[in-house]
Amino acid sequence: MRLKNNWLMLLLTLIVVLLISACSNDDKKDASSKGKSVADLPQDIVVRINDDPDFLDPHKATASISYQMILNIFEGLMAPETDGTLKEGLAESYAISDDGLTYTFTIRPGVKFHNGKDLTVEDIQYSFDRLMGKNGGEKMSNSFDNVASTEAPDASTFVIKLKEPNSNFLYSLTARQSAILPKSNDGKHNENPIGTGPFAYVKYSPGTNLELKKNENYWKEGLPYLNKVTFTFQSDDQAAIMSLMANEVDLTSVPWQRVGEVGDNYNLSHQNNNSSLIVTFNETKAPFDNVKVRQAINYAISKSDIIDSVFAGYAVPLGSNMSPAMGDYQKKGLEEMYKRDLEKAKALLAEAGYPDGFKTKITVSSHNDMYSNIAQIVAANLKEIGIDVEIEVVEWGIWLDRVYFGRDYQMTTIDLTGRASAYEIINDYISTNDSENFFRFKNDEFDKIMVDVLKERDQAKQIEYYHRAQEILAEQAAAVYIADYQIIWGSNKQITGLKSYPFWFHDMSEVKFSN
């Protein structure tokens, strides 16, 4: 009997031990699942973008949407910082001569292109030759018209000599303006883009997505963390929010009116866009060739209506083509120049020869709902002074072809991409800048200022030049400068490492999923 009881006790003890062990193992599994390291978590991200890139070739791309994505593929001699300053990129170091004419770059060693080939000074020479239209090619940028010569005196040095000093020149050397491309890929930069950036091109499916993969040989040790980045194209903001909530995308901009719905379950970050949202004109087409008509429209359009209705207040009014994000470079107070005054607007129209108003058309892109919403407010505002506005909504590609490149339009609304450089923010308006001056603005004083500021090395005097340039844009009513709006990003709560720049760029190099 005692033997039987001992056996039962032993059996019960064994069962208890097994149960405790099982529970302990389950707890360890749960703890392990909750505390996964970064390496254990899936490192694939889906980022929603409003529309397709215009080009994958960085020397041909013009749309800010394109640069949001492709700057992950390409790099330049210099690289932007989040505060708008510059640091060395593919150049390990640089020196500028005392006369401001000679820039000498020491090229970073050990950098490889995505095809496994080493970066060489021949590739750098090829890239600048291509941009400048040498060797019989088409010129792709006006930023290097001031370059007198380029040379590579040895395998690790690249020298650029200028005709005249240029206080903005280093800003021309980031990937956005002068990406370094492999010479071996000549003729295939758009269909098979190859760079040195943290991510390599995999596949582009028009109307669907752009896929990138981790650059396993990236020169920045330990980066990137993500294995795959998919930029998925979705023009409808409301559908994008549904995709975020269904975990189909991990990062998207959030419509201002829906911020409250998203905040509890997703991380929200506010980015000062540093762009200029404008309603503008083709100044070679009557009646917009008359400054009084442009001024009348400025007096008639209600910036506050647009800011409150379209952006739910997440915006600051502008008076010229530079936002408060540019600090001292912005000329403050210009936003008060055209306080809404319908009687003054009507009087200016009458002085211009249009006492009964006129009919016109505003052409906007469909890739973002805000443009159509703005156009509706503009049409309603202008109707009050006798201007009858037809709203034409076209696809993004058509808008680029007809409005931006073709200059075949009367009015339009768009947000001009923010840049880190004050010069590049307003150089669109230089009369000889044929590639970017789609407003066809021409003013001799403005043109001279933009020449003189590049020769000026004193920052305080540069600021004076930029202030006067902004005053001219306001006085001449080159556009209706509406606002610089905030972008609200909604993202998966496990995502860290997102960075904000003073221009549109989804920098994925330090992004990762972590608990």
C-alpha positions in Angstrom: 0.0 0.0 0.0 2.8 2.3 0.9 4.6 1.4 -2.4 1.4 2.2 -4.3 1.0 5.6 -2.6 4.7 6.5 -3.3 4.2 5.6 -6.9 1.1 7.7 -7.1 3.0 10.6 -5.5 5.9 10.2 -7.9 3.5 10.2 -10.9 1.7 13.3 -9.6 5.0 15.1 -9.1 6.1 14.2 -12.6 2.8 15.5 -14.1 3.1 18.8 -12.2 6.7 19.3 -13.3 5.7 18.6 -17.0 2.9 21.1 -16.7 5.1 23.8 -15.2 7.7 23.2 -17.8 5.1 23.5 -20.6 3.8 26.7 -19.2 7.3 28.0 -18.8 8.0 27.2 -22.4 4.8 28.9 -23.6 5.7 32.0 -21.6 9.2 32.0 -23.2 7.6 31.8 -26.7 5.3 34.7 -25.9 8.2 36.7 -24.5 10.3 35.9 -27.6 7.5 36.9 -29.9 7.0 40.2 -28.2 10.6 41.0 -27.9 11.9 40.1 -31.3 15.0 41.9 -32.4 15.0 44.1 -35.5 16.7 41.3 -37.4 13.8 38.9 -36.6 11.0 41.3 -37.8 9.9 41.5 -41.4 11.8 44.4 -42.9 9.6 45.0 -46.0 7.8 48.4 -46.2 5.0 49.6 -48.5 4.9 53.4 -49.0 1.9 55.0 -50.7 2.8 57.6 -53.3 0.2 59.7 -55.1 1.2 58.8 -58.7 3.9 57.4 -61.0 7.3 59.0 -61.4 7.7 61.0 -64.6 11.2 59.5 -65.1 13.4 57.0 -63.3 16.4 58.6 -64.9 17.4 61.2 -62.3 18.9 63.6 -64.9 15.5 63.7 -66.7 13.1 63.7 -63.8 11.4 66.9 -62.9 8.4 65.9 -60.7 8.8 66.0 -56.9 6.9 62.7 -56.8 9.8 61.1 -58.7 12.4 62.4 -56.3 10.5 61.2 -53.3 11.3 57.7 -54.5 14.4 57.7 -56.7 16.7 59.6 -54.3 16.9 56.2 -52.5 18.7 54.8 -55.6 21.1 57.6 -56.4 23.7 59.8 -54.7 25.7 62.9 -55.6 29.0 64.3 -54.6 27.2 66.2 -51.8 24.2 65.0 -49.7 21.4 67.0 -48.0 20.9 67.1 -44.2 17.4 67.4 -42.6 18.1 71.0 -41.6 18.8 72.1 -45.2 22.6 72.1 -44.8 24.9 69.9 -46.8 27.4 67.2 -46.0 29.8 65.1 -48.1 28.2 62.3 -50.1 30.2 60.4 -52.7 32.9 63.0 -52.1 34.8 62.2 -48.9 36.1 65.8 -48.7 36.3 68.9 -50.7 38.2 72.2 -50.9 37.2 75.6 -52.5 39.9 77.9 -53.8 40.2 81.4 -52.3 38.8 83.0 -55.5 35.7 80.7 -55.3 36.3 79.3 -58.8 37.9 75.9 -58.2 36.2 73.0 -56.4 38.4 70.0 -55.6 36.7 66.8 -54.5 38.4 63.7 -53.0 36.2 60.7 -54.0 35.1 58.3 -51.3 36.9 54.9 -51.7 35.3 51.5 -51.8 31.9 52.7 -53.2 30.2 50.3 -55.6 27.3 50.7 -58.0 24.3 48.4 -57.7 25.7 46.3 -60.6 28.8 45.5 -58.5 31.1 47.8 -60.4 33.4 50.3 -58.5 32.6 54.0 -58.6 35.4 55.7 -60.6 36.2 59.3 -61.5 35.4 58.3 -65.1 31.8 57.7 -64.0 31.7 61.1 -62.3 33.1 62.8 -65.4 30.6 60.9 -67.6 27.7 62.1 -65.3 28.6 65.8 -65.6 29.3 65.5 -69.3 25.8 64.1 -69.7 24.2 66.9 -67.6 26.1 69.6 -69.6 25.3 68.0 -73.0 28.9 67.4 -73.9 30.0 64.7 -76.4 27.0 65.5 -78.7 24.3 64.8 -76.1 21.3 66.8 -75.1 21.9 69.3 -72.3 19.9 68.2 -69.3 20.5 71.0 -66.8 21.1 74.7 -66.7 22.9 74.4 -63.3 26.3 73.9 -64.9 26.3 76.6 -67.5 28.8 78.4 -65.3 31.3 75.4 -65.4 34.5 76.3 -67.3 36.0 72.8 -67.1 36.0 69.5 -65.3 38.9 67.1 -64.9 40.1 64.1 -63.0 43.9 64.6 -62.3 44.1 61.2 -60.6 41.9 58.2 -59.7 40.6 59.7 -56.5 40.3 63.4 -57.4 37.7 65.3 -59.4 38.0 69.1 -60.1 35.3 71.5 -61.2 36.3 75.0 -62.3 33.8 77.8 -62.6 33.7 80.8 -64.9 32.4 83.0 -62.1 32.0 82.5 -58.4 28.7 80.9 -57.4 27.6 81.0 -53.8 25.0 78.3 -54.5 27.1 75.9 -56.4 27.5 73.1 -53.8 23.7 72.8 -53.7 23.9 71.7 -57.4 25.9 68.7 -56.4 23.4 66.6 -54.6 21.6 63.6 -56.2 18.6 65.8 -56.9 20.5 68.0 -59.3 23.5 65.8 -60.4 23.2 62.1 -59.5 26.3 60.1 -60.3 25.6 57.4 -62.8 27.7 54.5 -64.1 29.1 55.1 -67.6 28.6 51.4 -68.3 24.8 51.9 -68.1 24.6 54.6 -70.8 21.4 54.5 -72.7 19.6 52.5 -70.1 19.3 54.9 -67.1 15.5 55.1 -67.4 14.5 51.5 -68.0 17.2 50.1 -65.7 18.4 52.8 -63.3 21.6 52.0 -61.4 23.1 54.1 -58.6 25.1 53.9 -55.5 22.3 54.6 -53.0 21.0 52.4 -50.1 18.4 50.7 -52.4 18.7 49.1 -55.8 16.0 49.1 -58.5 14.0 45.9 -59.0 10.9 46.6 -61.0 8.6 49.4 -62.2 5.0 48.5 -62.9 3.3 51.7 -64.4 0.2 52.6 -62.6 0.9 50.0 -59.8 4.3 50.3 -58.0 8.0 50.7 -57.9 10.0 48.0 -56.2 13.5 48.5 -54.6 15.7 46.1 -52.7 18.5 46.5 -50.2 21.9 47.4 -51.5 24.0 44.7 -49.8 27.2 46.6 -50.6 26.2 50.0 -49.4 29.2 52.1 -48.3 27.5 53.2 -45.1 28.2 50.3 -42.8 25.1 48.7 -41.2 22.6 50.5 -43.5 20.0 50.1 -44.8 17.9 48.0 -42.4 15.0 47.3 -44.8 15.2 44.4 -47.2 12.6 45.7 -49.6 10.8 49.0 -50.3 7.6 49.1 -52.4 6.3 52.5 -53.5 2.6 51.9 -54.4 0.7 54.4 -56.5 -2.7 55.5 -55.2 -4.0 59.0 -56.2 -7.1 58.9 -53.9 -6.4 60.2 -50.4 -9.4 58.5 -48.9 -8.6 55.2 -50.4 -5.1 55.5 -49.1 -6.3 55.9 -45.6 -8.4 52.7 -46.0 -5.3 50.9 -47.2 -3.4 52.1 -44.1 -6.1 50.9 -41.8 -6.2 47.6 -43.6 -2.4 47.2 -43.2 -2.0 47.2 -47.0 0.4 50.2 -46.7 2.7 51.1 -43.9 3.2 54.8 -44.6 1.0 57.4 -46.3 0.1 61.1 -46.1 -3.1 61.6 -44.2 -5.8 64.0 -45.3 -5.9 67.0 -42.9 -9.6 66.5 -42.2 -9.0 62.8 -41.1 -6.1 63.3 -38.8 -8.4 62.6 -35.8 -9.4 59.2 -37.1 -5.9 57.9 -37.5 -4.0 59.2 -34.5 -4.8 56.5 -31.9 -3.6 53.5 -33.9 -0.8 54.9 -36.0 2.1 57.2 -35.5 1.5 60.7 -36.8 4.4 63.0 -37.8 4.1 66.6 -39.0 6.4 67.8 -41.8 6.8 71.4 -42.7 6.6 71.1 -46.4 8.8 74.1 -47.3 6.9 74.4 -50.6 4.9 77.2 -52.2 1.3 76.4 -53.1 0.4 78.7 -55.9 -2.4 79.6 -58.3 -0.5 80.9 -61.4 -0.9 82.0 -64.9 0.7 81.7 -68.4 1.9 85.3 -68.7 2.2 85.1 -72.4 -1.5 84.6 -72.8 -4.0 87.5 -72.6 -5.3 88.7 -70.2 -2.7 87.4 -67.9 0.0 89.4 -69.7 -1.5 92.4 -67.9 -0.1 92.9 -64.3 -3.4 94.6 -63.2 -5.4 91.4 -64.1 -2.9 89.3 -62.0 -3.1 91.7 -59.1 -7.0 91.8 -59.3 -7.0 88.0 -59.0 -4.7 88.2 -56.0 -7.1 90.6 -54.3 -10.1 88.3 -55.1 -8.8 84.9 -54.0 -9.3 84.1 -50.3 -6.2 82.4 -48.9 -8.0 81.8 -45.6 -10.9 80.0 -47.4 -8.4 77.6 -49.0 -6.3 77.1 -45.8 -9.4 76.4 -43.6 -11.3 74.3 -46.2 -8.6 72.3 -47.9 -5.9 72.1 -45.2 -8.1 72.2 -42.1 -5.8 75.0 -40.8 -2.6 73.0 -41.2 -0.9 75.7 -43.3 0.6 79.2 -43.1 -0.2 81.9 -45.7 2.5 83.1 -48.1 3.1 86.3 -49.9 5.9 85.1 -52.2 7.6 82.0 -53.4 9.4 81.2 -50.1 8.1 79.7 -46.9 8.9 80.5 -43.3 10.9 77.3 -43.2 13.7 79.2 -45.0 14.2 81.4 -41.9 16.0 84.8 -42.6 15.9 84.2 -46.4 12.1 84.7 -46.4 10.8 88.3 -46.7 8.2 88.5 -44.0 5.1 90.7 -44.4 4.4 90.1 -48.1 1.5 87.8 -47.1 -0.4 91.0 -46.1 0.1 92.8 -49.5 -3.1 91.4 -51.1 -5.7 91.4 -48.3 -9.0 90.3 -49.8 -10.7 93.4 -51.4 -13.3 92.7 -54.0 -13.9 96.4 -54.9 -10.2 96.9 -55.5 -10.1 93.8 -57.6 -13.0 95.0 -59.8 -11.4 98.4 -60.1 -8.1 96.9 -61.3 -10.0 94.7 -63.9 -11.7 97.8 -65.2 -8.4 99.6 -65.5 -7.0 96.6 -67.4 -9.9 96.8 -69.9 -12.1 94.1 -68.4 -14.9 95.9 -66.5 -17.2 92.9 -67.1 -14.6 90.3 -66.4 -13.8 87.5 -68.8 -13.8 83.7 -69.2 -10.8 81.5 -68.6 -9.8 77.9 -67.7 -7.9 76.5 -64.8 -6.2 73.2 -65.6 -5.3 71.0 -62.6 -3.8 67.5 -62.0 -5.9 64.7 -60.7 -3.0 63.1 -58.8 -4.0 64.9 -55.6 -7.5 65.9 -54.6 -6.4 69.2 -53.1 -5.8 70.7 -56.5 -9.5 70.2 -57.6 -10.6 71.4 -54.2 -8.5 74.6 -54.5 -9.8 75.1 -58.1 -13.4 75.1 -56.9 -12.7 77.8 -54.3 -10.8 79.8 -56.8 -13.6 79.6 -59.3 -16.2 80.7 -56.6 -13.9 83.6 -55.5 -13.3 84.9 -59.0 -17.0 84.6 -60.0 -17.6 87.4 -57.5 -15.5 89.8 -59.7 -17.0 88.6 -63.0 -14.4 86.1 -64.0 -16.0 82.9 -65.2 -13.6 79.9 -64.6 -13.9 76.5 -66.2 -12.2 73.8 -64.2 -10.3 71.2 -66.2 -9.0 68.1 -64.4 -6.4 66.0 -66.2 -4.1 63.1 -65.4 -0.7 63.9 -63.9 1.2 62.9 -67.0 -1.0 65.1 -69.2 -0.6 68.1 -66.8 3.2 67.7 -67.0 3.2 67.5 -70.8 0.7 70.3 -71.5 1.1 72.7 -68.6 4.7 72.3 -67.3 6.5 71.4 -70.4 4.1 72.6 -73.1 3.0 75.8 -71.5 -0.4 75.2 -73.1 -2.6 76.6 -70.3 -4.2 79.7 -69.0 -4.3 79.1 -65.2 -3.2 76.3 -63.0 -2.6 75.5 -59.3 0.4 73.4 -58.1 2.8 73.3 -55.1 6.3 74.1 -56.1 8.7 71.7 -54.4 10.8 73.0 -51.5 14.6 73.0 -51.8 17.3 73.4 -49.3 18.7 76.4 -51.3 17.1 79.8 -51.3 18.4 80.4 -54.8 16.9 77.2 -56.2 13.5 77.9 -54.6 13.0 81.1 -56.7 15.3 80.6 -59.8 12.2 79.1 -61.6 11.3 82.7 -62.4 14.5 83.7 -64.2 13.4 84.5 -67.7 16.1 82.4 -69.3 15.4 79.4 -67.2 13.4 77.7 -70.0 13.2 74.3 -68.3 11.4 75.6 -65.2 9.8 79.0 -65.9 6.5 77.6 -67.0 4.7 80.8 -65.9 6.8 82.6 -68.6 7.5 85.3 -66.1 10.0 88.0 -67.2 11.4 90.9 -65.2 14.8 92.5 -65.9 15.4 93.6 -62.3 14.6 90.1 -61.0 17.0 88.5 -63.6 19.8 90.8 -62.6 19.4 90.1 -58.8 19.5 86.4 -59.5 22.9 86.9 -61.3 24.3 89.2 -58.7 23.4 87.0 -55.7 25.5 84.2 -57.0 28.6 86.4 -57.0 27.9 87.6 -53.5 29.8 85.7 -50.8 28.5 87.7 -47.8 25.4 86.0 -46.4 23.7 89.2 -45.1 24.0 90.8 -48.5 22.7 87.6 -50.1 19.6 87.8 -47.9 19.0 91.4 -49.0 19.1 90.3 -52.6 16.6 87.4 -51.9 14.3 89.8 -50.1 14.1 92.2 -53.0 13.6 89.3 -55.5 10.6 88.1 -53.4 9.2 91.7 -53.4 9.3 91.8 -57.2 7.4 88.5 -57.4 4.7 89.9 -55.1 4.5 93.3 -56.8 4.3 91.8 -60.3 1.8 89.2 -59.0 3.7 86.4 -60.7 1.3 84.1 -59.0 -1.2 84.0 -56.1 1.0 82.7 -53.3 -1.4 80.8 -51.2 0.3 78.8 -48.4 3.0 76.4 -47.2 1.0 73.5 -45.9 2.0 70.8 -43.5 2.1 67.2 -44.5 0.7 64.8 -41.9 2.3 61.3 -42.3 0.5 58.3 -40.8 2.7 55.2 -40.3 2.7 51.7 -38.7 3.6 52.1 -35.1 6.6 49.7 -35.4 8.3 52.0 -37.9 11.2 54.1 -36.7 13.9 56.1 -38.5 11.7 58.3 -40.7 13.4 61.6 -41.5 12.0 65.0 -42.7 13.8 67.1 -45.2 13.0 70.6 -46.5 11.9 69.0 -49.8 10.0 65.8 -50.7 12.1 62.8 -50.0 11.1 59.5 -48.4 14.6 58.6 -47.1 14.4 54.9 -46.4 18.1 54.5 -45.4 17.6 54.4 -41.7 14.0 53.2 -41.5 13.2 49.9 -39.8 10.5 48.0 -38.0 11.1 47.5 -34.3 9.1 46.8 -31.1 
